[in-house]
Amino acid sequence: MTDERICERAAEIIMSGGTPRSVALQFPAWFVNNHDGIVRLWEIINRRTWRFKDE
């Protein structure tokens, strides 16, 4: 699977109610380099801060 396809799939996971954790579990190696964007997308969709930032 290409990086572009993984990115599309990760966005689909978030848009359908998934969490950054869901993306990390499905694409762990890709998530390591792209977590900021995934967390930001989740925050925009859900209008709140992702929980690890609350500390």
mmCIF file of the N, C-alpha and C atoms, coordinates in Angstrom:
data_MODEL
# 
_entry.id   MODEL 
# 
loop_
_atom_site.group_PDB 
_atom_site.id 
_atom_site.type_symbol 
_atom_site.label_atom_id 
_atom_site.label_alt_id 
_atom_site.label_comp_id 
_atom_site.label_asym_id 
_atom_site.label_entity_id 
_atom_site.label_seq_id 
_atom_site.pdbx_PDB_ins_code 
_atom_site.Cartn_x 
_atom_site.Cartn_y 
_atom_site.Cartn_z 
_atom_site.occupancy 
_atom_site.B_iso_or_equiv 
_atom_site.pdbx_formal_charge 
_atom_site.auth_seq_id 
_atom_site.auth_comp_id 
_atom_site.auth_asym_id 
_atom_site.auth_atom_id 
_atom_site.pdbx_PDB_model_num 
ATOM 1   N N  . MET A 1 1  ? 0.849   -1.174 0.000  1.00 0.00 ? 1  MET A N  1 
ATOM 2   C CA . MET A 1 1  ? 0.000   0.000  0.000  1.00 0.00 ? 1  MET A CA 1 
ATOM 3   C C  . MET A 1 1  ? 0.899   1.243  0.000  1.00 0.00 ? 1  MET A C  1 
ATOM 4   N N  . THR A 1 2  ? 0.596   2.198  -0.837 1.00 0.00 ? 2  THR A N  1 
ATOM 5   C CA . THR A 1 2  ? 1.396   3.420  -0.925 1.00 0.00 ? 2  THR A CA 1 
ATOM 6   C C  . THR A 1 2  ? 1.114   4.353  0.250  1.00 0.00 ? 2  THR A C  1 
ATOM 7   N N  . ASP A 1 3  ? 2.038   5.276  0.486  1.00 0.00 ? 3  ASP A N  1 
ATOM 8   C CA . ASP A 1 3  ? 1.843   6.274  1.544  1.00 0.00 ? 3  ASP A CA 1 
ATOM 9   C C  . ASP A 1 3  ? 0.570   7.075  1.312  1.00 0.00 ? 3  ASP A C  1 
ATOM 10  N N  . GLU A 1 4  ? 0.315   7.413  0.058  1.00 0.00 ? 4  GLU A N  1 
ATOM 11  C CA . GLU A 1 4  ? -0.891  8.177  -0.263 1.00 0.00 ? 4  GLU A CA 1 
ATOM 12  C C  . GLU A 1 4  ? -2.149  7.388  0.089  1.00 0.00 ? 4  GLU A C  1 
ATOM 13  N N  . ARG A 1 5  ? -2.147  6.114  -0.212 1.00 0.00 ? 5  ARG A N  1 
ATOM 14  C CA . ARG A 1 5  ? -3.313  5.274  0.092  1.00 0.00 ? 5  ARG A CA 1 
ATOM 15  C C  . ARG A 1 5  ? -3.471  5.103  1.604  1.00 0.00 ? 5  ARG A C  1 
ATOM 16  N N  . ILE A 1 6  ? -2.365  4.954  2.323  1.00 0.00 ? 6  ILE A N  1 
ATOM 17  C CA . ILE A 1 6  ? -2.433  4.858  3.784  1.00 0.00 ? 6  ILE A CA 1 
ATOM 18  C C  . ILE A 1 6  ? -2.994  6.152  4.361  1.00 0.00 ? 6  ILE A C  1 
ATOM 19  N N  . CYS A 1 7  ? -2.562  7.273  3.833  1.00 0.00 ? 7  CYS A N  1 
ATOM 20  C CA . CYS A 1 7  ? -3.057  8.571  4.286  1.00 0.00 ? 7  CYS A CA 1 
ATOM 21  C C  . CYS A 1 7  ? -4.568  8.673  4.073  1.00 0.00 ? 7  CYS A C  1 
ATOM 22  N N  . GLU A 1 8  ? -5.036  8.269  2.915  1.00 0.00 ? 8  GLU A N  1 
ATOM 23  C CA . GLU A 1 8  ? -6.467  8.287  2.629  1.00 0.00 ? 8  GLU A CA 1 
ATOM 24  C C  . GLU A 1 8  ? -7.223  7.367  3.583  1.00 0.00 ? 8  GLU A C  1 
ATOM 25  N N  . ARG A 1 9  ? -6.685  6.193  3.810  1.00 0.00 ? 9  ARG A N  1 
ATOM 26  C CA . ARG A 1 9  ? -7.331  5.231  4.706  1.00 0.00 ? 9  ARG A CA 1 
ATOM 27  C C  . ARG A 1 9  ? -7.353  5.748  6.143  1.00 0.00 ? 9  ARG A C  1 
ATOM 28  N N  . ALA A 1 10 ? -6.257  6.367  6.581  1.00 0.00 ? 10 ALA A N  1 
ATOM 29  C CA . ALA A 1 10 ? -6.194  6.935  7.925  1.00 0.00 ? 10 ALA A CA 1 
ATOM 30  C C  . ALA A 1 10 ? -7.247  8.031  8.095  1.00 0.00 ? 10 ALA A C  1 
ATOM 31  N N  . ALA A 1 11 ? -7.386  8.885  7.093  1.00 0.00 ? 11 ALA A N  1 
ATOM 32  C CA . ALA A 1 11 ? -8.403  9.940  7.151  1.00 0.00 ? 11 ALA A CA 1 
ATOM 33  C C  . ALA A 1 11 ? -9.802  9.331  7.189  1.00 0.00 ? 11 ALA A C  1 
ATOM 34  N N  . GLU A 1 12 ? -10.031 8.281  6.434  1.00 0.00 ? 12 GLU A N  1 
ATOM 35  C CA . GLU A 1 12 ? -11.332 7.595  6.457  1.00 0.00 ? 12 GLU A CA 1 
ATOM 36  C C  . GLU A 1 12 ? -11.641 7.050  7.851  1.00 0.00 ? 12 GLU A C  1 
ATOM 37  N N  . ILE A 1 13 ? -10.625 6.494  8.500  1.00 0.00 ? 13 ILE A N  1 
ATOM 38  C CA . ILE A 1 13 ? -10.807 5.956  9.857  1.00 0.00 ? 13 ILE A CA 1 
ATOM 39  C C  . ILE A 1 13 ? -11.254 7.069  10.804 1.00 0.00 ? 13 ILE A C  1 
ATOM 40  N N  . ILE A 1 14 ? -10.578 8.215  10.747 1.00 0.00 ? 14 ILE A N  1 
ATOM 41  C CA . ILE A 1 14 ? -10.920 9.342  11.616 1.00 0.00 ? 14 ILE A CA 1 
ATOM 42  C C  . ILE A 1 14 ? -12.306 9.880  11.269 1.00 0.00 ? 14 ILE A C  1 
ATOM 43  N N  . MET A 1 15 ? -12.593 10.042 9.992  1.00 0.00 ? 15 MET A N  1 
ATOM 44  C CA . MET A 1 15 ? -13.876 10.606 9.563  1.00 0.00 ? 15 MET A CA 1 
ATOM 45  C C  . MET A 1 15 ? -15.053 9.701  9.913  1.00 0.00 ? 15 MET A C  1 
ATOM 46  N N  . SER A 1 16 ? -14.804 8.419  10.041 1.00 0.00 ? 16 SER A N  1 
ATOM 47  C CA . SER A 1 16 ? -15.898 7.494  10.366 1.00 0.00 ? 16 SER A CA 1 
ATOM 48  C C  . SER A 1 16 ? -16.016 7.230  11.872 1.00 0.00 ? 16 SER A C  1 
ATOM 49  N N  . GLY A 1 17 ? -15.343 8.054  12.678 1.00 0.00 ? 17 GLY A N  1 
ATOM 50  C CA . GLY A 1 17 ? -15.488 7.940  14.124 1.00 0.00 ? 17 GLY A CA 1 
ATOM 51  C C  . GLY A 1 17 ? -14.333 7.274  14.838 1.00 0.00 ? 17 GLY A C  1 
ATOM 52  N N  . GLY A 1 18 ? -13.296 6.901  14.109 1.00 0.00 ? 18 GLY A N  1 
ATOM 53  C CA . GLY A 1 18 ? -12.125 6.287  14.734 1.00 0.00 ? 18 GLY A CA 1 
ATOM 54  C C  . GLY A 1 18 ? -11.289 7.315  15.473 1.00 0.00 ? 18 GLY A C  1 
ATOM 55  N N  . THR A 1 19 ? -10.288 6.831  16.151 1.00 0.00 ? 19 THR A N  1 
ATOM 56  C CA . THR A 1 19 ? -9.405  7.697  16.930 1.00 0.00 ? 19 THR A CA 1 
ATOM 57  C C  . THR A 1 19 ? -7.978  7.596  16.384 1.00 0.00 ? 19 THR A C  1 
ATOM 58  N N  . PRO A 1 20 ? -7.097  8.511  16.803 1.00 0.00 ? 20 PRO A N  1 
ATOM 59  C CA . PRO A 1 20 ? -5.696  8.361  16.429 1.00 0.00 ? 20 PRO A CA 1 
ATOM 60  C C  . PRO A 1 20 ? -5.142  6.990  16.842 1.00 0.00 ? 20 PRO A C  1 
ATOM 61  N N  . ARG A 1 21 ? -5.613  6.475  17.954 1.00 0.00 ? 21 ARG A N  1 
ATOM 62  C CA . ARG A 1 21 ? -5.183  5.146  18.389 1.00 0.00 ? 21 ARG A CA 1 
ATOM 63  C C  . ARG A 1 21 ? -5.580  4.085  17.367 1.00 0.00 ? 21 ARG A C  1 
ATOM 64  N N  . SER A 1 22 ? -6.768  4.201  16.809 1.00 0.00 ? 22 SER A N  1 
ATOM 65  C CA . SER A 1 22 ? -7.222  3.262  15.782 1.00 0.00 ? 22 SER A CA 1 
ATOM 66  C C  . SER A 1 22 ? -6.274  3.264  14.586 1.00 0.00 ? 22 SER A C  1 
ATOM 67  N N  . VAL A 1 23 ? -5.865  4.454  14.188 1.00 0.00 ? 23 VAL A N  1 
ATOM 68  C CA . VAL A 1 23 ? -4.930  4.584  13.065 1.00 0.00 ? 23 VAL A CA 1 
ATOM 69  C C  . VAL A 1 23 ? -3.584  3.981  13.447 1.00 0.00 ? 23 VAL A C  1 
ATOM 70  N N  . ALA A 1 24 ? -3.120  4.275  14.663 1.00 0.00 ? 24 ALA A N  1 
ATOM 71  C CA . ALA A 1 24 ? -1.822  3.749  15.116 1.00 0.00 ? 24 ALA A CA 1 
ATOM 72  C C  . ALA A 1 24 ? -1.806  2.231  15.146 1.00 0.00 ? 24 ALA A C  1 
ATOM 73  N N  . LEU A 1 25 ? -2.906  1.637  15.548 1.00 0.00 ? 25 LEU A N  1 
ATOM 74  C CA . LEU A 1 25 ? -2.970  0.175  15.603 1.00 0.00 ? 25 LEU A CA 1 
ATOM 75  C C  . LEU A 1 25 ? -2.965  -0.449 14.215 1.00 0.00 ? 25 LEU A C  1 
ATOM 76  N N  . GLN A 1 26 ? -3.587  0.210  13.248 1.00 0.00 ? 26 GLN A N  1 
ATOM 77  C CA . GLN A 1 26 ? -3.654  -0.346 11.900 1.00 0.00 ? 26 GLN A CA 1 
ATOM 78  C C  . GLN A 1 26 ? -2.397  -0.051 11.083 1.00 0.00 ? 26 GLN A C  1 
ATOM 79  N N  . PHE A 1 27 ? -1.805  1.127  11.279 1.00 0.00 ? 27 PHE A N  1 
ATOM 80  C CA . PHE A 1 27 ? -0.630  1.549  10.503 1.00 0.00 ? 27 PHE A CA 1 
ATOM 81  C C  . PHE A 1 27 ? 0.458   2.087  11.431 1.00 0.00 ? 27 PHE A C  1 
ATOM 82  N N  . PRO A 1 28 ? 1.016   1.262  12.304 1.00 0.00 ? 28 PRO A N  1 
ATOM 83  C CA . PRO A 1 28 ? 1.952   1.769  13.321 1.00 0.00 ? 28 PRO A CA 1 
ATOM 84  C C  . PRO A 1 28 ? 3.193   2.459  12.761 1.00 0.00 ? 28 PRO A C  1 
ATOM 85  N N  . ALA A 1 29 ? 3.845   1.894  11.769 1.00 0.00 ? 29 ALA A N  1 
ATOM 86  C CA . ALA A 1 29 ? 5.067   2.499  11.235 1.00 0.00 ? 29 ALA A CA 1 
ATOM 87  C C  . ALA A 1 29 ? 4.760   3.833  10.562 1.00 0.00 ? 29 ALA A C  1 
ATOM 88  N N  . TRP A 1 30 ? 3.675   3.914  9.836  1.00 0.00 ? 30 TRP A N  1 
ATOM 89  C CA . TRP A 1 30 ? 3.271   5.146  9.163  1.00 0.00 ? 30 TRP A CA 1 
ATOM 90  C C  . TRP A 1 30 ? 2.886   6.197  10.194 1.00 0.00 ? 30 TRP A C  1 
ATOM 91  N N  . PHE A 1 31 ? 2.215   5.786  11.261 1.00 0.00 ? 31 PHE A N  1 
ATOM 92  C CA . PHE A 1 31 ? 1.753   6.701  12.297 1.00 0.00 ? 31 PHE A CA 1 
ATOM 93  C C  . PHE A 1 31 ? 2.914   7.414  12.983 1.00 0.00 ? 31 PHE A C  1 
ATOM 94  N N  . VAL A 1 32 ? 4.017   6.728  13.169 1.00 0.00 ? 32 VAL A N  1 
ATOM 95  C CA . VAL A 1 32 ? 5.180   7.313  13.840 1.00 0.00 ? 32 VAL A CA 1 
ATOM 96  C C  . VAL A 1 32 ? 5.586   8.625  13.167 1.00 0.00 ? 32 VAL A C  1 
ATOM 97  N N  . ASN A 1 33 ? 5.545   8.680  11.846 1.00 0.00 ? 33 ASN A N  1 
ATOM 98  C CA . ASN A 1 33 ? 5.952   9.886  11.117 1.00 0.00 ? 33 ASN A CA 1 
ATOM 99  C C  . ASN A 1 33 ? 4.804   10.852 10.829 1.00 0.00 ? 33 ASN A C  1 
ATOM 100 N N  . ASN A 1 34 ? 3.575   10.435 11.053 1.00 0.00 ? 34 ASN A N  1 
ATOM 101 C CA . ASN A 1 34 ? 2.440   11.255 10.642 1.00 0.00 ? 34 ASN A CA 1 
ATOM 102 C C  . ASN A 1 34 ? 1.419   11.522 11.749 1.00 0.00 ? 34 ASN A C  1 
ATOM 103 N N  . HIS A 1 35 ? 1.780   11.254 12.987 1.00 0.00 ? 35 HIS A N  1 
ATOM 104 C CA . HIS A 1 35 ? 0.819   11.375 14.078 1.00 0.00 ? 35 HIS A CA 1 
ATOM 105 C C  . HIS A 1 35 ? 0.290   12.790 14.282 1.00 0.00 ? 35 HIS A C  1 
ATOM 106 N N  . ASP A 1 36 ? 1.115   13.806 14.060 1.00 0.00 ? 36 ASP A N  1 
ATOM 107 C CA . ASP A 1 36 ? 0.643   15.180 14.268 1.00 0.00 ? 36 ASP A CA 1 
ATOM 108 C C  . ASP A 1 36 ? -0.562  15.505 13.391 1.00 0.00 ? 36 ASP A C  1 
ATOM 109 N N  . GLY A 1 37 ? -0.502  15.112 12.133 1.00 0.00 ? 37 GLY A N  1 
ATOM 110 C CA . GLY A 1 37 ? -1.605  15.376 11.219 1.00 0.00 ? 37 GLY A CA 1 
ATOM 111 C C  . GLY A 1 37 ? -2.851  14.595 11.576 1.00 0.00 ? 37 GLY A C  1 
ATOM 112 N N  . ILE A 1 38 ? -2.675  13.354 12.001 1.00 0.00 ? 38 ILE A N  1 
ATOM 113 C CA . ILE A 1 38 ? -3.819  12.523 12.375 1.00 0.00 ? 38 ILE A CA 1 
ATOM 114 C C  . ILE A 1 38 ? -4.489  13.077 13.630 1.00 0.00 ? 38 ILE A C  1 
ATOM 115 N N  . VAL A 1 39 ? -3.701  13.444 14.613 1.00 0.00 ? 39 VAL A N  1 
ATOM 116 C CA . VAL A 1 39 ? -4.260  14.018 15.843 1.00 0.00 ? 39 VAL A CA 1 
ATOM 117 C C  . VAL A 1 39 ? -4.957  15.331 15.519 1.00 0.00 ? 39 VAL A C  1 
ATOM 118 N N  . ARG A 1 40 ? -4.364  16.158 14.703 1.00 0.00 ? 40 ARG A N  1 
ATOM 119 C CA . ARG A 1 40 ? -4.978  17.445 14.344 1.00 0.00 ? 40 ARG A CA 1 
ATOM 120 C C  . ARG A 1 40 ? -6.297  17.236 13.614 1.00 0.00 ? 40 ARG A C  1 
ATOM 121 N N  . LEU A 1 41 ? -6.349  16.292 12.684 1.00 0.00 ? 41 LEU A N  1 
ATOM 122 C CA . LEU A 1 41 ? -7.601  15.995 11.985 1.00 0.00 ? 41 LEU A CA 1 
ATOM 123 C C  . LEU A 1 41 ? -8.665  15.554 12.982 1.00 0.00 ? 41 LEU A C  1 
ATOM 124 N N  . TRP A 1 42 ? -8.302  14.674 13.908 1.00 0.00 ? 42 TRP A N  1 
ATOM 125 C CA . TRP A 1 42 ? -9.254  14.210 14.924 1.00 0.00 ? 42 TRP A CA 1 
ATOM 126 C C  . TRP A 1 42 ? -9.776  15.396 15.750 1.00 0.00 ? 42 TRP A C  1 
ATOM 127 N N  . GLU A 1 43 ? -8.872  16.304 16.141 1.00 0.00 ? 43 GLU A N  1 
ATOM 128 C CA . GLU A 1 43 ? -9.265  17.453 16.945 1.00 0.00 ? 43 GLU A CA 1 
ATOM 129 C C  . GLU A 1 43 ? -10.233 18.369 16.188 1.00 0.00 ? 43 GLU A C  1 
ATOM 130 N N  . ILE A 1 44 ? -9.984  18.586 14.925 1.00 0.00 ? 44 ILE A N  1 
ATOM 131 C CA . ILE A 1 44 ? -10.864 19.444 14.131 1.00 0.00 ? 44 ILE A CA 1 
ATOM 132 C C  . ILE A 1 44 ? -12.234 18.804 13.973 1.00 0.00 ? 44 ILE A C  1 
ATOM 133 N N  . ILE A 1 45 ? -12.268 17.522 13.661 1.00 0.00 ? 45 ILE A N  1 
ATOM 134 C CA . ILE A 1 45 ? -13.538 16.814 13.477 1.00 0.00 ? 45 ILE A CA 1 
ATOM 135 C C  . ILE A 1 45 ? -14.337 16.785 14.779 1.00 0.00 ? 45 ILE A C  1 
ATOM 136 N N  . ASN A 1 46 ? -13.658 16.557 15.900 1.00 0.00 ? 46 ASN A N  1 
ATOM 137 C CA . ASN A 1 46 ? -14.329 16.385 17.184 1.00 0.00 ? 46 ASN A CA 1 
ATOM 138 C C  . ASN A 1 46 ? -14.415 17.650 18.037 1.00 0.00 ? 46 ASN A C  1 
ATOM 139 N N  . ARG A 1 47 ? -13.806 18.721 17.577 1.00 0.00 ? 47 ARG A N  1 
ATOM 140 C CA . ARG A 1 47 ? -13.839 20.015 18.266 1.00 0.00 ? 47 ARG A CA 1 
ATOM 141 C C  . ARG A 1 47 ? -13.407 19.935 19.721 1.00 0.00 ? 47 ARG A C  1 
ATOM 142 N N  . ARG A 1 48 ? -12.385 19.145 19.952 1.00 0.00 ? 48 ARG A N  1 
ATOM 143 C CA . ARG A 1 48 ? -11.787 19.082 21.293 1.00 0.00 ? 48 ARG A CA 1 
ATOM 144 C C  . ARG A 1 48 ? -10.350 18.588 21.171 1.00 0.00 ? 48 ARG A C  1 
ATOM 145 N N  . THR A 1 49 ? -9.604  18.733 22.249 1.00 0.00 ? 49 THR A N  1 
ATOM 146 C CA . THR A 1 49 ? -8.204  18.337 22.279 1.00 0.00 ? 49 THR A CA 1 
ATOM 147 C C  . THR A 1 49 ? -8.089  16.840 22.503 1.00 0.00 ? 49 THR A C  1 
ATOM 148 N N  . TRP A 1 50 ? -7.202  16.201 21.766 1.00 0.00 ? 50 TRP A N  1 
ATOM 149 C CA . TRP A 1 50 ? -6.937  14.787 21.973 1.00 0.00 ? 50 TRP A CA 1 
ATOM 150 C C  . TRP A 1 50 ? -6.377  14.602 23.369 1.00 0.00 ? 50 TRP A C  1 
ATOM 151 N N  . ARG A 1 51 ? -6.774  13.570 24.047 1.00 0.00 ? 51 ARG A N  1 
ATOM 152 C CA . ARG A 1 51 ? -6.530  13.417 25.476 1.00 0.00 ? 51 ARG A CA 1 
ATOM 153 C C  . ARG A 1 51 ? -5.085  13.460 25.928 1.00 0.00 ? 51 ARG A C  1 
ATOM 154 N N  . PHE A 1 52 ? -4.125  13.003 25.123 1.00 0.00 ? 52 PHE A N  1 
ATOM 155 C CA . PHE A 1 52 ? -2.741  13.042 25.597 1.00 0.00 ? 52 PHE A CA 1 
ATOM 156 C C  . PHE A 1 52 ? -2.248  14.469 25.726 1.00 0.00 ? 52 PHE A C  1 
ATOM 157 N N  . LYS A 1 53 ? -2.917  15.419 25.121 1.00 0.00 ? 53 LYS A N  1 
ATOM 158 C CA . LYS A 1 53 ? -2.510  16.822 25.229 1.00 0.00 ? 53 LYS A CA 1 
ATOM 159 C C  . LYS A 1 53 ? -3.074  17.498 26.473 1.00 0.00 ? 53 LYS A C  1 
ATOM 160 N N  . ASP A 1 54 ? -3.988  16.817 27.170 1.00 0.00 ? 54 ASP A N  1 
ATOM 161 C CA . ASP A 1 54 ? -4.608  17.383 28.360 1.00 0.00 ? 54 ASP A CA 1 
ATOM 162 C C  . ASP A 1 54 ? -3.665  17.413 29.562 1.00 0.00 ? 54 ASP A C  1 
ATOM 163 N N  . GLU A 1 55 ? -2.630  16.619 29.546 1.00 0.00 ? 55 GLU A N  1 
ATOM 164 C CA . GLU A 1 55 ? -1.745  16.477 30.706 1.00 0.00 ? 55 GLU A CA 1 
ATOM 165 C C  . GLU A 1 55 ? -0.863  17.686 30.894 1.00 0.00 ? 55 GLU A C  1 
# 
